[in-house]
Amino acid sequence: MAIVGVNHVTLAVRDLDRAVDFYVQVLGGARRAQWARGAYLDLGTLWLCLELDARAARQADDSHLAFSVDAEGFASLGEAIRLSGARIWKENRSEGASLYFEDPDGHKLEIHIGDLRTRLASCREKPYEGMEFFDDGERETQAQ
């Protein structure tokens, strides 16, 4: 058996209505179901579950969820995110346009133009320290 993709993402939130509003009104998600302690939303091809949890807190690391966006929609979505008051938590230093922001519960998110193919092409030109590339499970190169 092999993993074939992302099934769903569940995020703990402190205020369910506020979180649903953010993901629907700002990010353009579609609410599919909601109950006292949670909600299911569609965001493109992503099934997102928001689950009420008073312990939800800001993360202190670089863990985040990135959403793919097309080049035509990046600027307007970025503007909507900024106008929402979302905190910008990181400046983009990688290939492709990105905006790193937090939802109302401090989950670190990103909108990004590009994919793994474009990222790897960029890294082949300018590899990270100690970076190795693998094609079909075999080592291709090792950057010094």
Solvent accessible surface area in square Angstrom, and as a share of the most:
residue,aa,sasa,rsa
1,M,252,1.12
2,A,86,0.67
3,I,163,0.83
4,V,153,0.88
5,G,48,0.46
6,V,115,0.66
7,N,111,0.57
8,H,81,0.36
9,V,29,0.17
10,T,63,0.37
11,L,20,0.10
12,A,34,0.26
13,V,0,0.00
14,R,91,0.33
15,D,63,0.33
16,L,14,0.07
17,D,93,0.48
18,R,94,0.34
19,A,0,0.00
20,V,2,0.01
21,D,76,0.40
22,F,13,0.06
23,Y,0,0.00
24,V,31,0.18
25,Q,137,0.61
26,V,27,0.15
27,L,21,0.10
28,G,63,0.60
29,G,8,0.07
30,A,35,0.27
31,R,120,0.44
32,R,157,0.57
33,A,45,0.35
34,Q,67,0.30
35,W,106,0.37
36,A,92,0.72
37,R,134,0.49
38,G,0,0.00
39,A,0,0.00
40,Y,80,0.31
41,L,1,0.01
42,D,50,0.26
43,L,20,0.10
44,G,78,0.75
45,T,151,0.88
46,L,25,0.12
47,W,97,0.34
48,L,0,0.00
49,C,11,0.06
50,L,0,0.00
51,E,85,0.38
52,L,45,0.22
53,D,28,0.15
54,A,94,0.73
55,R,202,0.74
56,A,13,0.10
57,A,70,0.55
58,R,140,0.51
59,Q,74,0.33
60,A,110,0.85
61,D,80,0.41
62,D,78,0.40
63,S,63,0.40
64,H,73,0.32
65,L,39,0.19
66,A,54,0.42
67,F,25,0.10
68,S,99,0.64
69,V,31,0.18
70,D,88,0.46
71,A,64,0.50
72,E,151,0.68
73,G,27,0.25
74,F,38,0.16
75,A,78,0.60
76,S,78,0.50
77,L,36,0.18
78,G,7,0.06
79,E,89,0.40
80,A,38,0.30
81,I,0,0.00
82,R,134,0.49
83,L,137,0.68
84,S,51,0.33
85,G,64,0.61
86,A,18,0.14
87,R,124,0.45
88,I,51,0.26
89,W,38,0.13
90,K,49,0.21
91,E,127,0.57
92,N,55,0.28
93,R,192,0.70
94,S,35,0.23
95,E,40,0.18
96,G,31,0.30
97,A,40,0.31
98,S,15,0.09
99,L,11,0.05
100,Y,11,0.04
101,F,0,0.00
102,E,5,0.02
103,D,6,0.03
104,P,34,0.22
105,D,1,0.00
106,G,1,0.01
107,H,16,0.07
108,K,19,0.08
109,L,1,0.00
110,E,10,0.04
111,I,1,0.00
112,H,20,0.09
113,I,45,0.23
114,G,26,0.25
115,D,72,0.37
116,L,127,0.63
117,R,169,0.62
118,T,39,0.22
119,R,64,0.23
120,L,56,0.28
121,A,52,0.40
122,S,40,0.26
123,C,4,0.02
124,R,97,0.35
125,E,154,0.69
126,K,166,0.70
127,P,58,0.36
128,Y,118,0.45
129,E,170,0.76
130,G,44,0.42
131,M,37,0.16
132,E,57,0.26
133,F,10,0.04
134,F,114,0.48
135,D,75,0.39
136,D,149,0.77
137,G,68,0.65
138,E,123,0.55
139,R,153,0.56
140,E,73,0.33
141,T,66,0.39
142,Q,95,0.42
143,A,17,0.13
144,Q,189,0.84
